[in-house]
Each structure stands twice: as C-alpha cells, then as structure tokens.
C-alpha cells in the first residue's frame, strides 16, 4: 500500500511541483491540500490522480484531519497573499502563527515519519547590522520554535530553502520586464545595485518536486534536521539574468536601479519587502542560503535540474 504524503499549498508553485512529481511515483498516494477544493487548479489535480482535501492554515482545527494517516507532509506558507492588506510586519506574524499551528498538529500525528518544511534563512539572525526582512524572518521563527519546542518532530524534519524562481520574470509585475516604447525596448527596474547577486532555483515547480522526491527517497541523508537548498548551484546579478532573457525572447532590455522609496511607491509594502531582501542579499552575497547542516544535491542523487533558459522558453509569449 502506498504511503500518504499531504501537501500544503498544492495549487501553488512549490506545492504544485511536489504534487506533480510524486503523482509519478506509485509508492506515494498524494493528498493535495487547499482552501478551495473546487477551484480549477484543485479540479485539475484531482483529474491527475491526487486526493484533494480541505485545509486552512488560518484554522488549526482543520489540520488534524488534513494530515490524518500521512507518512510525510510538505509544509509551505504564503507571506505574499497577506502583505497588501496587512503590511509587512503583520503578514510575517500571520505566517509565523500559521507555521507554529502546523507544528502543533504534526507533533501529535501518530503516523508522521518525515516533515519537509519550506523555509528561508532568518535575515535578522544572520546578516550584518541586523537587517530585518519580514518574509524571511517569519519562516525562520517557525524553524526556531520547532527546534526549541518539538525535539521529536525536529528529528523527522528536513528544512527546504528555495532560491529565486526563474518564473518570477513572467509571474509578477514587479519582476516582469516592462515594455517601454513601441520600438520594442523593455526596462527592468529593481531597488538594488546591478552587482547584487541572487541564488537561482531555475524552474521552481519541477526543481522543487525533484528535491522533495529525493529528500523522501534518502532519509538517511536528509534527516535528522538537515537543510536542502533548491538551487542551480550559482547566483546571478539581474544584468546577467537579463542576458538569458534577451537570448530566449530576442527582445532588448535595460536594467535600471531605483531607490527603496521609489520602488515602495510603485508596489507598496510588497515593493518595500523586496527592497529589504536586496539589502540582505547585498550583505550576504552567494552565502545567503548557506547552513551548517546542508545536504548537497549529489548526496540525494540529484544529477539534473531544469535551468533558467529552458524555463523561460516554456514561458514564451508572457512578455508580448
């Protein structure tokens, strides 16, 4: 009989990638968890063979049934859905509260053997001058709570850090190259220096799915409390990334740097949050995803990931 994995955020980028990958593996029965079991994405997952079930991280009473009988759980929270209405700090508080609520349910599960938690390094804990980045610190607070309060669950946990999605260039207005004039010139405006480097994840859906499957297949490497980083193994500056975009699209693009205040005036609290993250990146560089207990892709048998160019080719037409 196949083991059950319950996947939070199943209709999103990371969770959706986990569902898609594990549906290919007859050793797993996939329970896709979502707040709207009748959404088009939920119906699509059901048609692909997933069990679709209700769960709401804002309501901890829904969680025990959602994870009932699960051998493994993939957990992820979404800061960005709250930032516009609640602001940076409160969105982070919501995310932390949701994560801690999930820990409580998992700690009481009699069947759980492996918890994979999507998180990020805590900026305030690791950066010079105590830079605060709410969407990073909020997840890291959950990590610390787990370490301090649930030692048995910690022993069953793999921490997953996901680097910068290549799909961001098509999915989000503040990352999307914008057409500047009828001649076809595009501009790409960010509140960071052209030398700021960003760790790259490549194709977030496919590569997150690949990592999670590998983590589950190699518990002797990924447990206890190891950290895996969904990354292509390198970081790029935005001008370097845009060279790949230009190659794929054949379009002209210019990178423009702006102030934190200007970006926040365009995109509100979400824009401010990105600017704070860049401050952290500028201080930490390629080391921002580092952790003393990292398990390397080679340790997990991962030999191939989907790169930036291939991902952008899938998204052609997004910038017309």
MARLUMBA-192800 format. One record per residue: x, y, z of N, C-alpha, C in turn. Coordinates in steps of 0.1 Angstrom, whole numbers, plus 2048, in hexadecimal, padded with zeros to 3 digits. Atoms other than C-alpha are relative to their C-alpha. Layout:
BEGIN
XYZXYZXYZ/...
This chain:
BEGIN
8087F480080080080080980C800/7F87F480280D8227F67FF80980D/8007F67F581783B8117FA80D7FC/8077F380380385B81480A80B803/7FA7F37FD81487D8107F680A7FF/8097F58007FF89B81980880C7FC/7F87F480680A8BA8057F880D802/8067F27FF8018DD8118048087F4/7FE7F780B7FF8F87F78007F97F3/80080980C7F78DE7DD7FD8067F3/8037F980C7E98F77C480A80B7FD/7F57F680280890D7C780C7FB7F9/7F480380882A90D7B88087F4806/7F880B7FA83E8F87D17F77F4802/80980B7FD8218E27DD7FC7F97F3/80480680D8158DD7B980B7F77FA/7F58088058378D17AF8027F3807/7FF80C7F88388B87CB7F57F67FC/80B8098048168AA7C28037FA7F3/7FD80580E81F8A779D80B7F5800/7F48098008408957A47FC7F3807/80380D7F883287C7BE7F57F97FA/80A8088078148737A98067F67F6/7F980A80A82D8627928067F4808/7FA80B7F883984C7AF7F57F8806/80A8097FA82382E7B78017FD80E/7FE8037F283282C7D97F980B809/8077F57F981F84C7E37F28027FC/80D7FC8027FB8547E77FF80F804/7FF7F27FE7F887A7E37F3807805/80B7F87FB7E088F7F880380E7FE/7FD7F28037DF8B27EA7F7808809/8077F87F67D48CB8057FE80E7FB/8037F38057C38EB7FC7F4806807/80C7FA7F97AA90480A7F48007F7/80C80180A7949017EA8017F47F8/7FF80E80678F8DD7E07F98007F2/80780080D77A8E87C280680A7F6/7F97F78097929017B28047F97F3/7FB80780C79D8FA78E80D7F8803/7F38077FD7C08F179B7FE7F3808/80380C7F87B28D97B57F97F67F8/80680A80979C8C879B80A7FA7F7/7F68068087BA8C47858087F6807/7F880A7F97CE8B37A07F87F4803/80980C7FE7B089C7A78007F87F4/80080780D7AF89378280D7F97FD/7F38078017D488A7848027F5809/7FF80C7F77CE8717A080380480E/7FE7FC7F27D38857C07F3800807/80B7FD7F77BC8847DD80080E804/8007F27FC7B18A87E37F880180C/8077FF7F37A88B180680280E805/8007F27FA7A18D181A80980180B/7F87FC7F57B98E183180280F7FF/7FE7F27FF7BD90583D80980380C/7F67FD7F57DC90F8507FC80B809/8067F67F77C892C85E7F77FA80B/8098077F67B29138708067F2804/7F980C7FC7C78F98837F77F4802/80980B7FE7A88E488A7FE7F87F3/80280880C7A88D986580C7F87FD/7F38068047CC8CC8668007F1804/7FF80F7FD7C98AA8797FA7F77F6/80780880B7B089D85F8088007F3/7F87FE80C7C58AB84380C7F77FF/7F48078007E489884D7FE7F1805/80380D7FA7D387985B8057F47F8/7FB80B8077E585985280C8027F8/7F57FD80980186B84180E7FB805/7F28047FD82485C84080980C7FE/7F87F480283287D8337F780C7FE/8087F38028278A283280A80A7FA/7F97F58058348BE81C7F880D805/8077F47FB82D8E082D80680C7FA/7FB7F380582F90281E7F580B804/8097F57FD82092482780280B7F5/7FF7F680A8199428117FE80E806/8007F27FB82396481F7FA80A7F6/8037F680A81C9767FE7F18027FF/80E7FE8017F69717FF7FA80980B/8047F87F57F498581F80680E800/7F97F47FE80C9A181A7F880D7FC/8077F58057F69B88067F580680A/80A7FC7F77DA9B981F80480280F/7FC8007F27ED9B583F80E807803/7F37FA7FE80F9C583A80B7F5802/7F480A8008329B583C8007F980D/7FE8067F38349AF8617F57F6804/80B8097FC8119A18677FF7F47F6/7FF80B80981498B8488097F5805/7F68097FA83397C8587FA7F980C/8068067F48209778787F67F57FD/80A80A8058049658668077F37FC/7F980C80581D94E8558067F880C/7FA8077F482F9468767F57F8807/80B8077F980E93E8877FB7F47F9/80580C80880392786B80A7F5801/7F680A7FF82491586C8017F980D/8008067F38239108917F47F7803/80C8097FF80090388F8017F37F9/7FE80C80780A8EA87580A7F7808/7F78087F88278DE88C7F87F980B/8088077F580E8D78A87F87F47FB/80780B8067F98C18918097F57FD/7F680A8048178AF8848057F880C/7FA8077F58258A88A67F77F6807/80A8097FA8058968B07FD7F47F6/80480A8098048808918077F3803/7FA80D7FC80A85B8998067F97F4/7FB80780C81385287480B8077FA/7F77F880782A86E86A80F7FB801/7F280480084D86386080A80B7FA/7F77F680785A88184B7F880C7FE/8057F28038528A684B80A8087F8/7F77F78088608BC8307FA80E801/8057F37FD85D8E083980780B7F7/7FA7F68098628FC81F80280D808/7FC7F57F887491883080B8097F9/7F67F780588E93382C80A80380B/7F87FC7F58AC93F8407FB80C806/8057F47F98A495985A80A80B7FE/7F77F58038B297A84F80580680C/7FC7F97F48B398A87180A7F8808/7F88097F88C496B88080E7FE7F9/7F38048078E096886580780B7F9/7FA7F58088E798A85580780A808/7FA7F47F98FE9A685E7F680B803/8097F57FD8ED9C386F7F17FD802/80E8057FC8CE9AE8777F58067F6/80A7FC80A8BB9B58567F47F7803/80C8077FF8979AB85A7F97FF7F3/80880380C88499A83E7F57F8804/80B8077FA86299084A7FC7F37FA/80480D80685A97483180B7F6802/7F68097FD87B9648398007FD80F/8008017F287B96A85E7F47F8806/80D8077FB85795D8628027F17FF/7FE80E80286093B85480B7FB80A/7F68057F78809398687FC80080F/8058017F386D9408887F97F2802/80680D7FF85A92088180B7F5802/7F58097FE87B90E87D8057FF80E/7FB7FF7F288691A89F7F67FA80A/80B8067F78659118AF8017F1800/7FF80F8028688EE8A180C7FB808/7F48047F988C8EB8AF7FE80080F/8017FE7F28828F78D17F57F8807/80C8067F98608E68D77FD7F27FC/80580D80585D8C78C280C7F77FC/7F480880487E8B28C37FD7F37F8/80480D80886C8928B77FD8037F2/8047FC80E85D8A489980C8057F9/7F37FB80787F8B58928087F57FA/7F880C80588F89388E7FA7FA7F3/80780580C87588C87280080A7F5/8027F580987A8AD86180C8027F7/7F67FA80988D8B88427FB80E7FC/8037F380488F8DD83C8038037F1/7FE7FD80E88B8E881880080F7FD/7FF7F280489890A80C7FF8017F1/8027FF80E88C9137E980680E7FB/7FA7F48058A192D7D67F68077F6/8097F78088949477BC7FB7F87F4/80680780B87B9397A48038077F2/7FF7FA80D88293E77F7F38057FB/80D7FC80485D94077A7FC80E805/8047F27FC85C96178D80080A7F5/8007F680B86597376D7F38017F8/80D80080784396A7607F4801809/80C8017F782D96677E7FC80D808/8037F57F783098679280480E7F9/7FE7F380682D9AA78680D807804/7F47F97FC84A9B679B80D7F97FC/7F580780586199C78C8007FF7F0/80280280F85499E76880680B7F8/7FC7F58098679B174E7F48077F9/80C7F88058509CD7438048077F3/7FD7F980D84D9DA71F80080F802/7FE7F17FE8599FE71E7FC8087F5/8047F880B852A096FB7FC7F77F4/80580980B8429FD6DA80B7FA7F8/7F58068078649F56CD8057F3805/7FD80D7FA8669D76E380A80080B/7F67FF7F587E9E36FE7F97FD80D/8068047F28779D472180A80680A/7F87FC7F58839E17427FD7F680C/8018097F58889CD76280580880C/7FC7F77F58889E27827FF7F980D/7FF8077F38939D57A480780980A/7F97F77F689E9E67C580C7F9805/7F38067FC8C09D67C580B8057F6/7F57FD8098E29DB7B58017F67F5/7FE80A80B8EB9CA7948097F5804/7F780A7FC9059B77A77FB7F680A/8068097F68EE9A77C07FD7F27FA/80280E8068EE9817BB7F57F9808/80C8067FB8D096B7C18017F17FD/80080E8038D09457C57F47FC7F8/80A80380A8BD9357A97FB7F1802/80680D7FF8A49187AC7FD7F97F3/80480580D89C9147877F17FE801/80E80380187A9047817FB7FC80E/8048037F28699067A37F77F4802/80980B7FF84E8ED79D8087F27FF/7F980C8028638D278E80C7FD809/7F48027F78828D77A37FC7FE80E/8058037F286F8D97C47FB7F2801/80480D80085E8B97BB80B7F67FF/7F480980187F8A87B28077FF80E/7FA8007F388E8B37D37F87F880B/8088067F68718A87E88007F17FF/7FF80E8028708867D880D7FA804/7F38057FC8958827DD80280080F/7FF7FF7F189388D8027F87F4806/80780B7FB8788738088067F27FD/7FA80C80488B8587F680D7FD807/7F38017FA8AB85E80A7FF80580F/8017FB7F28A186382F80D7FE808/7F38027F98C385683A80980C7FD/7F87F48038D187582A7F980D804/8087F37FE8B588F82F7FB80180E/8047FF7F28AE88785480C7FD808/80A7F77FA8B089186F80380F7FF/7FE7F28008AB8B686B80A8067F6/7F67FA80A8C08BB84C7F980A7F7/8067F58088BB8D88348047FD7F1/7FD80180E8B88D480E7FC80D7F9/8027F38078BA8F27F67FC7FD7F2/80480280E8A68F17D680780C7F8/7F87F68078C09037C18087F97F5/7F780580B8D38FF7A080E800804/7F28007FC8F39047B480780C7FD/7F97F48038FA9277A97F780C803/8087F47FE8EF94B7AE8038097F4/7FF7F680B8EA9667937FC80E804/8057F37FF8E798B7927F48027F7/80B7FE8098C89997818058037F2/7FB7FF80D8DC9A57638047F37F9/7FC80E8058EA98175F7F37F87FD/80C8078038C79737627F98057F4/8077FA80B8B998B7498077FD7F2/7FA80480C8D39807307FA7F37FB/80680D8038C395D7317F28037FA/80E7FD8058A096D72D8018067F2/7FE7FA80D8AD98170F8027F57F5/7FD80B8098BA9616FF7F47F87FD/80C80880289994F7047F68087F8/80B7F880588296B6FA8038087F3/7FB7F880B89797E6E07FC80F802/8047F37FD88C99E6F180B808807/7F77F77FA8A09BC6FD7FB80480E/8047FD7F38A09C372280C808807/7F67F97F88B29DC7397FD7FF80F/8028007F28B79D875E80280E806/7FF7F37FA8B09F77737FF7FD80F/8018017F18B79FA7987F980C805/8077F57FA8A0A0F7AE8017FF80F/8008007F289DA187D27F57F7807/80A8087F888BA047ED7F2808800/80C7F87FE872A217F17F98017F2/80780080D86BA237CB7F97F37FD/80680D8028649FE7C97F47FE808/80C8017F784D9FF7E77F58097FB/80B7F780583AA1C7D77F97F97F5/80680780B834A067B97F87F4805/80680D7FD82C9E57CA7FC7FE80F/8058017F28239ED7EE8097F8809/7F98077F682D9D780B8087F47F9/7F980B8078369BA7F280D8067FB/7F47FA80584F9D27E280A80380A/7F77FE7F585E9DC8038067F3805/7FB80D7FB8619B780D80C7FC7F7/7F680480A8759B07ED80D808802/7F47F77FE88C9CE7F48077FC80C/7F98057F48939C18178087F37FD/7FA80C80389B99F80980D8037F8/7F47FC8078B49AF7F180B805809/7F67FB7F68C59C080E8077F4806/7FA80D7FA8CA99D81D8097F97F6/7F880680B8D698F7FC80D8077FE/7F47F88038EF9AB7F780B7FE80B/7F78027F58FE9A48198057F1800/7FD80E7FE8FE97E8178057FA7F3/7FC80580C9049787F27FC7F17FD/80480D8039059547E67FF7F780C/8018087F490694880A7F3801807/80C7FE7F98E39528127F87F4803/80880C7FE8D592F80F8087F6808/7F780A7F98F291E8237FA7FC80D/8048057F38EC90984180A7F5804/7F580A7FC9048F38567FC7F27FD/80580E8028EE8D48507FA7FE7F3/80680180D8E88D682B8037F27FB/7FE80D8078E38B58188008047F1/7FE7FC80D8F08B97F57F87F87F6/80780780A8DD8B07D58067F27FD/7F980D8048F78957CD7FE7F680B/80380A7F68F08857EF7F37FA7FF/80E8048028CC8827E57FE7F97F3/80180780D8D38737C37FB8097F5/8057F680A8C98937B080B8037F7/7F67FD80A8DC8967907FC80A7F6/8047F780A8C78AC77B7F4808805/80A7F67FD8B18CB7807FC8087F4/8057F880B89D8E176980580E801/7F97F47FF8B19007627F780C7FC/8087F38038A792575B7FC8007F2/8047FF80F8A89247357F57F77FD/80B8098038929057337F3805806/80C7FB7F987A91474C7FA80C7F8/8057F48078779357397FA7FC7F2/80680580D8719227187F27FB802/80E8047FD8529137287F780B802/8087F47FD8469367307FF80A7F5/8007F780B84B94570E7F18057FD/80D7F980282E95D7067FC80880C/8037F97F482D96A72980380F800/7FC7F280083D98B7207FC8077F3/8057F980C82B9936FF7F780B803/
